[in-house]
Amino acid sequence: MTKEIIFLKLGGSLITDKDKPYTPRLDKLKDLALEIKTVLDSTPELVLILGHGSGSFGHTAAKKYGTRDGVKPSPLAPLPQQGEGDYWKGFAEVRFQAAELTRYVMQTLLEASVPAIPFSPSSSMVSNNRKVTSHNILAIQNALEVHLLPVVHGDVAFDETLGGTILSTEDVFGFLAEHFPPTRILLAGIEAGVWEDFPARTKLVKQIQLADYEKMRAGISGSASTDVTGGMKAKVEEMLELIKKNKGLTVQIFSAEENGTLTRALKGENVGTLLSG
């Protein structure tokens, strides 16, 4: 039986209230966990690696300290009364909040009888200018072999150039794709897909091919809420870079707000915006 590897991200906008700090959407998490359980049970040829965003957990602390830009006093986080040690304290706070959300995600997966195990980037990944340079992938390989669901997430990481930084789930996926090449990446959020005219949201783009992206780049904006890792435009561009490196890879960006949509996406239906080569 041919195995298909899918990377699925549950976006921070989907699983938290991004406008209320440190607020998980527990009912939504439970619904998503049940959908994942049902699909895994009915599709034995599917190999899934799950990721989740930080939403109103990590992004709130990260914005205060400018951690994405490096662990040092930053023009994006002008806190004149605080020294460098306070920025490392911020680094630790972002880590704590990311882990708090992961605990909610893991709880709902286990309650849905999904055998999952988390792999936090802060304890296993080192980057250089936010590009992952080392990671213990053997542990994830072992998890997959015994049919555990690996769960990764946006997190802090020590960085050879920046001292410390924040890696988005997409950054982590980019590294993992080199070792576990996926056929599909699914990015589930609350937006229906990529809007050509955000924030008006009247023109949904059903498909973006590499050759066509430059024409629509100007209309794709960032995020309506606090998102230190760049919002929609950054996600699209990161995914197109991955598509360049991985022949045959497709990426879907879609809303999983309505129950059943995640199931349809996992089963191969295009329910949002499809990115391809």
KEKE-3310 file (N, C-alpha, C; in steps of 0.2 Angstrom, whole numbers, plus 5000, padded with zeros to 4 digits):
npx = (5004:5003:5010:5004:5010:5005:5006:4998:4992:4984:4979:4983:4973:4962:4961:4962:4956:4961:4960:4959:4970:4978:4968:4960:4950:4941:4930:4931:4943:4940:4931:4939:4949:4941:4938:4950:4953:4943:4946:4959:4957:4949:4958:4970:4982:4986:4999:5001:5008:5006:5004:5003:4997:5002:4993:4983:4992:5007:5010:5006:5015:5027:5026:5027:5041:5048:5053:5054:5063:5075:5084:5086:5088:5076:5071:5057:5052:5052:5058:5064:5068:5072:5084:5096:5094:5081:5075:5078:5071:5059:5059:5059:5046:5038:5040:5035:5021:5018:5019:5009:4997:5000:4998:4984:4980:4985:4978:4965:4967:4971:4959:4951:4955:4966:4982:4994:5010:5020:5032:5042:5049:5058:5066:5073:5077:5089:5092:5097:5097:5083:5081:5080:5093:5097:5090:5083:5077:5076:5068:5055:5053:5053:5042:5032:5034:5028:5015:5011:5005:5014:5016:5020:5024:5023:5036:5049:5067:5084:5096:5109:5113:5104:5104:5092:5076:5059:5051:5040:5026:5026:5039:5045:5039:5045:5058:5055:5050:5061:5065:5054:5046:5031:5016:5005:5002:4992:4984:4975:4964:4954:4951:4943:4952:4965:4963:4961:4959:4961:4957:4944:4938:4931:4935:4940:4954:4955:4965:4983:4996:5014:5019:5010:5009:5016:5008:4997:5002:5002:4989:4988:4987:4993:4989:4974:4974:4985:5000:5015:5023:5021:5008:4996:5002:5015:5014:5009:5020:5031:5026:5025:5039:5042:5035:5043:5054:5050:5044:5028:5022:5007:4998:4986:4976:4964:4947:4943:4933:4919:4911:4917:4923:4937:4939:4935:4945:4956:4954:4956:4949:4948:4945:4948:4960:4971:4988:5000:5013)
npy = (4994:5011:5024:5040:5056:5069:5086:5094:5110:5117:5132:5147:5156:5149:5140:5147:5162:5175:5188:5189:5188:5173:5163:5149:5140:5129:5121:5121:5115:5102:5097:5097:5088:5076:5075:5073:5060:5052:5052:5047:5034:5029:5029:5021:5022:5034:5045:5056:5072:5083:5101:5116:5133:5148:5158:5167:5165:5163:5173:5185:5188:5187:5199:5209:5208:5208:5196:5187:5194:5193:5190:5203:5220:5228:5238:5236:5233:5244:5245:5254:5253:5241:5228:5217:5205:5205:5203:5190:5184:5187:5178:5166:5167:5167:5154:5147:5151:5145:5132:5130:5131:5120:5110:5111:5107:5094:5088:5088:5080:5067:5065:5062:5050:5050:5044:5054:5064:5077:5087:5099:5113:5121:5113:5105:5110:5120:5136:5146:5163:5161:5149:5132:5123:5111:5097:5084:5072:5059:5055:5059:5050:5038:5039:5040:5027:5019:5022:5034:5051:5064:5080:5096:5114:5132:5140:5146:5146:5143:5153:5154:5166:5176:5175:5171:5166:5166:5152:5149:5138:5135:5137:5126:5116:5117:5113:5100:5094:5091:5079:5071:5070:5078:5075:5083:5099:5106:5120:5125:5138:5152:5160:5159:5156:5162:5179:5190:5203:5207:5218:5217:5206:5200:5194:5178:5168:5154:5146:5146:5147:5145:5153:5163:5171:5183:5192:5194:5197:5210:5212:5203:5203:5205:5199:5201:5201:5200:5194:5189:5182:5185:5183:5181:5184:5180:5167:5162:5165:5157:5144:5143:5143:5131:5123:5125:5118:5105:5093:5091:5093:5100:5114:5118:5132:5136:5137:5130:5131:5128:5113:5097:5102:5101:5087:5085:5091:5084:5072:5075:5085:5101:5114:5127:5139:5133:5130:5127:5120)
npz = (5000:4995:5004:5009:5013:5023:5028:5040:5046:5060:5061:5071:5071:5070:5081:5092:5100:5092:5096:5109:5122:5126:5125:5121:5109:5114:5111:5097:5095:5099:5090:5078:5082:5082:5069:5063:5069:5064:5050:5050:5055:5045:5034:5031:5023:5025:5031:5043:5048:5061:5064:5073:5075:5085:5089:5100:5110:5110:5101:5107:5118:5110:5102:5111:5115:5103:5098:5087:5078:5084:5099:5107:5111:5101:5087:5084:5096:5107:5122:5133:5146:5149:5149:5140:5146:5150:5137:5135:5145:5139:5128:5135:5140:5128:5124:5135:5134:5121:5124:5133:5124:5116:5125:5127:5114:5113:5124:5119:5107:5113:5121:5110:5107:5099:5096:5100:5100:5106:5098:5102:5094:5101:5110:5102:5090:5080:5073:5059:5055:5055:5047:5049:5055:5061:5068:5078:5069:5070:5081:5077:5066:5072:5079:5069:5064:5074:5073:5080:5081:5076:5083:5079:5082:5081:5088:5100:5096:5097:5089:5077:5072:5076:5090:5097:5091:5083:5077:5064:5061:5048:5045:5052:5045:5033:5035:5039:5027:5020:5024:5026:5014:5009:5000:5000:5008:5021:5026:5038:5043:5048:5037:5021:5011:5000:4998:4984:4986:5000:5014:5009:5004:4993:4982:4980:4978:4969:4964:4964:4954:4952:4942:4940:4952:4954:4948:4956:4968:4975:4980:4990:5007:5024:5041:5050:5063:5078:5072:5072:5063:5050:5043:5030:5017:5019:5022:5010:5001:5007:5006:4992:4989:4995:4986:4974:4978:4980:4969:4963:4974:4982:4990:5001:5006:5018:5026:5041:5048:5047:5052:5046:5035:5036:5035:5022:5015:5019:5013:5000:4993:4985:4995:4997:4993:4981:4980:4968:4957)
capx = (5000:5007:5008:5004:5012:5002:5007:4992:4993:4979:4981:4981:4966:4956:4961:4962:4953:4967:4960:4959:4976:4978:4961:4959:4944:4941:4925:4933:4948:4937:4928:4945:4952:4937:4938:4957:4953:4939:4950:4965:4954:4947:4962:4976:4987:4988:5003:5000:5011:5001:5007:4998:5000:5002:4987:4983:4996:5014:5010:5005:5022:5032:5026:5030:5048:5051:5057:5055:5068:5081:5084:5091:5083:5074:5067:5050:5050:5056:5057:5070:5069:5073:5090:5096:5091:5073:5073:5079:5065:5053:5061:5056:5039:5035:5041:5030:5014:5017:5018:5002:4993:5001:4994:4976:4979:4987:4973:4959:4968:4970:4952:4947:4958:4971:4988:4999:5015:5022:5039:5043:5056:5063:5070:5076:5079:5093:5091:5102:5093:5076:5082:5082:5100:5098:5084:5083:5072:5075:5062:5049:5053:5051:5035:5028:5034:5023:5008:5010:5004:5019:5013:5025:5021:5027:5040:5056:5073:5091:5098:5116:5114:5100:5103:5086:5070:5053:5050:5033:5025:5028:5047:5046:5037:5050:5063:5053:5049:5067:5066:5048:5043:5024:5012:5001:5002:4985:4984:4968:4963:4947:4950:4941:4957:4968:4959:4964:4958:4960:4952:4937:4936:4926:4938:4943:4958:4954:4971:4989:5002:5020:5020:5005:5009:5018:5003:4992:5006:5000:4983:4988:4990:4995:4984:4970:4976:4993:5004:5022:5027:5020:5002:4994:5007:5021:5012:5009:5027:5034:5023:5027:5046:5043:5033:5048:5059:5047:5040:5022:5018:5002:4997:4979:4974:4956:4944:4940:4928:4913:4913:4917:4928:4944:4938:4935:4952:4961:4952:4958:4945:4950:4940:4950:4965:4976:4994:5004:5018)
capy = (5000:5017:5029:5047:5060:5075:5090:5098:5115:5120:5139:5150:5160:5144:5136:5152:5168:5179:5195:5189:5184:5167:5161:5143:5138:5122:5117:5120:5110:5095:5095:5096:5082:5071:5074:5070:5053:5049:5051:5042:5027:5026:5030:5018:5024:5041:5047:5063:5076:5089:5107:5121:5140:5150:5162:5172:5163:5165:5180:5191:5189:5188:5205:5213:5208:5207:5190:5185:5198:5191:5191:5208:5226:5228:5244:5234:5232:5249:5245:5257:5252:5234:5226:5211:5199:5205:5200:5182:5182:5186:5172:5160:5168:5165:5147:5145:5151:5141:5125:5130:5130:5113:5106:5110:5103:5087:5085:5086:5074:5061:5063:5059:5044:5050:5044:5059:5065:5083:5088:5106:5115:5125:5108:5101:5114:5126:5139:5152:5167:5157:5143:5127:5119:5105:5094:5077:5069:5051:5054:5059:5044:5032:5040:5038:5020:5015:5025:5040:5057:5069:5087:5102:5120:5138:5140:5149:5142:5146:5155:5155:5173:5181:5173:5167:5169:5162:5148:5148:5131:5134:5136:5119:5111:5118:5108:5093:5092:5088:5073:5067:5074:5077:5076:5089:5103:5109:5125:5127:5144:5154:5163:5154:5155:5168:5184:5194:5210:5208:5215:5218:5199:5199:5190:5173:5165:5147:5143:5150:5144:5149:5158:5168:5174:5190:5197:5195:5199:5217:5212:5199:5207:5201:5196:5206:5201:5200:5189:5191:5178:5188:5183:5177:5185:5176:5160:5160:5165:5152:5138:5143:5141:5124:5120:5125:5113:5098:5092:5087:5096:5105:5117:5121:5136:5135:5138:5124:5134:5124:5106:5093:5105:5098:5080:5085:5093:5078:5067:5077:5090:5107:5118:5134:5141:5128:5132:5122:5122)
capz = (5000:4995:5009:5007:5018:5023:5034:5042:5051:5062:5062:5077:5071:5070:5087:5098:5099:5092:5098:5116:5124:5130:5124:5116:5107:5116:5107:5090:5095:5100:5083:5074:5084:5080:5062:5062:5071:5059:5044:5051:5056:5038:5028:5034:5019:5026:5036:5045:5053:5063:5067:5075:5076:5092:5090:5105:5115:5108:5097:5112:5121:5105:5099:5116:5115:5096:5098:5080:5075:5088:5106:5109:5110:5094:5085:5084:5103:5110:5129:5135:5153:5149:5146:5136:5150:5149:5131:5136:5149:5134:5124:5139:5141:5122:5125:5140:5131:5115:5127:5135:5119:5114:5130:5125:5108:5115:5128:5114:5103:5117:5122:5104:5105:5094:5100:5098:5104:5104:5097:5102:5091:5106:5113:5097:5083:5080:5066:5057:5052:5055:5043:5053:5053:5064:5072:5079:5065:5071:5086:5073:5062:5077:5081:5063:5063:5078:5072:5084:5077:5078:5083:5080:5082:5081:5095:5100:5094:5097:5082:5077:5070:5080:5097:5098:5087:5083:5070:5063:5059:5041:5045:5054:5040:5027:5036:5039:5020:5017:5027:5026:5008:5008:4994:5001:5014:5022:5031:5040:5047:5047:5031:5016:5007:4999:4995:4980:4988:5007:5018:5007:5004:4988:4976:4982:4973:4969:4962:4962:4951:4953:4936:4941:4958:4954:4946:4962:4975:4978:4983:4996:5013:5030:5045:5053:5071:5080:5069:5072:5058:5044:5040:5024:5012:5021:5021:5003:4998:5010:5003:4985:4989:4996:4980:4970:4980:4980:4963:4964:4980:4982:4996:5001:5012:5018:5032:5044:5053:5047:5053:5040:5029:5037:5033:5015:5013:5021:5008:4993:4990:4986:4998:4998:4988:4979:4977:4964:4952)
cpx = (5004:5005:5008:5005:5009:5004:5001:4993:4986:4981:4979:4975:4960:4956:4961:4958:4959:4967:4959:4965:4975:4971:4960:4952:4943:4936:4927:4939:4946:4935:4934:4948:4948:4937:4945:4956:4949:4943:4956:4963:4952:4952:4969:4983:4990:4993:5003:5005:5007:5005:5001:5001:5000:4996:4988:4988:5003:5014:5010:5012:5027:5032:5029:5038:5052:5055:5059:5061:5075:5080:5089:5086:5082:5070:5059:5048:5054:5054:5063:5072:5072:5080:5090:5093:5084:5071:5073:5073:5059:5053:5057:5049:5035:5035:5035:5023:5013:5016:5011:4997:4993:4998:4987:4975:4980:4981:4967:4960:4968:4963:4948:4950:4963:4978:4993:5004:5018:5030:5040:5050:5061:5068:5074:5079:5084:5092:5097:5098:5086:5076:5084:5088:5101:5092:5085:5077:5071:5069:5056:5048:5051:5044:5030:5028:5029:5017:5006:5009:5009:5015:5019:5021:5026:5030:5046:5061:5079:5093:5105:5118:5111:5100:5098:5081:5064:5053:5043:5032:5027:5036:5048:5044:5042:5056:5061:5052:5055:5068:5060:5044:5035:5022:5008:5002:4995:4986:4977:4968:4955:4946:4948:4947:4961:4964:4963:4964:4957:4961:4945:4934:4930:4929:4943:4947:4957:4961:4977:4994:5008:5021:5016:5005:5011:5013:4998:4996:5003:4994:4982:4991:4991:4989:4980:4971:4983:4996:5011:5026:5024:5013:5001:5000:5013:5020:5012:5016:5031:5032:5025:5035:5047:5040:5039:5053:5056:5042:5034:5018:5013:5001:4989:4979:4967:4954:4942:4935:4921:4915:4912:4922:4935:4944:4939:4942:4957:4960:4953:4954:4948:4945:4942:4954:4970:4982:4998:5009:5016)
cpy = (5006:5022:5036:5051:5067:5079:5094:5103:5117:5127:5142:5154:5155:5141:5141:5158:5173:5186:5195:5185:5178:5163:5155:5143:5131:5118:5116:5115:5103:5093:5093:5089:5076:5070:5071:5062:5049:5047:5046:5035:5024:5026:5027:5020:5031:5042:5055:5066:5082:5095:5111:5128:5142:5155:5167:5170:5166:5172:5186:5193:5191:5196:5210:5214:5208:5201:5187:5188:5197:5193:5196:5214:5227:5235:5242:5233:5237:5249:5248:5255:5245:5232:5220:5205:5199:5202:5192:5180:5182:5180:5166:5161:5165:5157:5144:5145:5147:5134:5125:5128:5123:5109:5105:5106:5096:5084:5083:5080:5067:5060:5061:5053:5044:5050:5049:5061:5072:5083:5096:5108:5118:5120:5104:5104:5119:5129:5144:5156:5164:5152:5137:5123:5113:5103:5086:5073:5062:5050:5054:5053:5038:5033:5038:5030:5016:5018:5030:5046:5062:5076:5092:5108:5126:5138:5144:5144:5146:5147:5157:5163:5178:5180:5168:5170:5165:5158:5147:5140:5130:5133:5129:5114:5111:5113:5101:5090:5089:5081:5068:5071:5073:5078:5082:5092:5106:5114:5128:5133:5145:5158:5158:5152:5161:5173:5189:5202:5211:5215:5215:5211:5198:5195:5184:5169:5158:5143:5148:5146:5148:5155:5164:5173:5181:5195:5199:5197:5205:5216:5207:5202:5202:5199:5202:5206:5201:5194:5191:5187:5180:5188:5179:5177:5180:5169:5158:5160:5159:5145:5138:5141:5134:5120:5119:5119:5106:5097:5088:5090:5101:5108:5119:5126:5137:5137:5131:5125:5130:5116:5102:5096:5102:5091:5080:5087:5087:5072:5069:5082:5097:5112:5125:5136:5135:5131:5126:5125:5123)
cpz = (5000:5000:5006:5013:5018:5029:5034:5047:5053:5065:5069:5077:5071:5077:5093:5096:5099:5094:5106:5119:5128:5130:5119:5115:5108:5112:5100:5090:5095:5093:5079:5075:5082:5073:5060:5064:5066:5053:5045:5052:5049:5033:5031:5030:5020:5032:5037:5050:5054:5066:5069:5076:5083:5094:5095:5111:5114:5105:5102:5115:5116:5103:5104:5116:5108:5095:5091:5077:5079:5095:5108:5108:5103:5093:5085:5091:5107:5118:5132:5142:5154:5146:5142:5140:5150:5143:5131:5140:5144:5130:5128:5140:5134:5122:5129:5137:5125:5118:5130:5130:5117:5119:5129:5119:5109:5119:5123:5110:5107:5119:5117:5102:5100:5097:5097:5103:5102:5103:5096:5099:5096:5109:5108:5091:5085:5073:5065:5053:5050:5050:5048:5050:5056:5068:5073:5076:5067:5076:5082:5069:5066:5078:5075:5063:5068:5078:5077:5079:5080:5078:5084:5080:5082:5088:5094:5098:5095:5090:5082:5075:5075:5087:5098:5093:5088:5076:5070:5061:5052:5041:5047:5048:5034:5028:5036:5032:5017:5019:5026:5020:5008:5001:4994:5008:5015:5027:5032:5045:5047:5041:5026:5011:5006:4995:4990:4982:4996:5009:5016:5006:4999:4982:4979:4977:4974:4968:4961:4960:4952:4948:4937:4947:4958:4952:4951:4968:4978:4982:4989:5002:5019:5034:5049:5061:5072:5077:5068:5066:5051:5041:5034:5019:5013:5020:5014:5000:5001:5007:4995:4984:4990:4990:4975:4971:4980:4974:4965:4970:4979:4989:4996:5007:5012:5025:5034:5049:5053:5048:5047:5034:5030:5034:5025:5012:5014:5015:5001:4990:4990:4989:4999:4992:4987:4976:4974:4960:4945)
residu = (MET:THR:LYS:GLU:ILE:ILE:PHE:LEU:LYS:LEU:GLY:GLY:SER:LEU:ILE:THR:ASP:LYS:ASP:LYS:PRO:TYR:THR:PRO:ARG:LEU:ASP:LYS:LEU:LYS:ASP:LEU:ALA:LEU:GLU:ILE:LYS:THR:VAL:LEU:ASP:SER:THR:PRO:GLU:LEU:VAL:LEU:ILE:LEU:GLY:HIS:GLY:SER:GLY:SER:PHE:GLY:HIS:THR:ALA:ALA:LYS:LYS:TYR:GLY:THR:ARG:ASP:GLY:VAL:LYS:PRO:SER:PRO:LEU:ALA:PRO:LEU:PRO:GLN:GLN:GLY:GLU:GLY:ASP:TYR:TRP:LYS:GLY:PHE:ALA:GLU:VAL:ARG:PHE:GLN:ALA:ALA:GLU:LEU:THR:ARG:TYR:VAL:MET:GLN:THR:LEU:LEU:GLU:ALA:SER:VAL:PRO:ALA:ILE:PRO:PHE:SER:PRO:SER:SER:SER:MET:VAL:SER:ASN:ASN:ARG:LYS:VAL:THR:SER:HIS:ASN:ILE:LEU:ALA:ILE:GLN:ASN:ALA:LEU:GLU:VAL:HIS:LEU:LEU:PRO:VAL:VAL:HIS:GLY:ASP:VAL:ALA:PHE:ASP:GLU:THR:LEU:GLY:GLY:THR:ILE:LEU:SER:THR:GLU:ASP:VAL:PHE:GLY:PHE:LEU:ALA:GLU:HIS:PHE:PRO:PRO:THR:ARG:ILE:LEU:LEU:ALA:GLY:ILE:GLU:ALA:GLY:VAL:TRP:GLU:ASP:PHE:PRO:ALA:ARG:THR:LYS:LEU:VAL:LYS:GLN:ILE:GLN:LEU:ALA:ASP:TYR:GLU:LYS:MET:ARG:ALA:GLY:ILE:SER:GLY:SER:ALA:SER:THR:ASP:VAL:THR:GLY:GLY:MET:LYS:ALA:LYS:VAL:GLU:GLU:MET:LEU:GLU:LEU:ILE:LYS:LYS:ASN:LYS:GLY:LEU:THR:VAL:GLN:ILE:PHE:SER:ALA:GLU:GLU:ASN:GLY:THR:LEU:THR:ARG:ALA:LEU:LYS:GLY:GLU:ASN:VAL:GLY:THR:LEU:LEU:SER:GLY)
# end
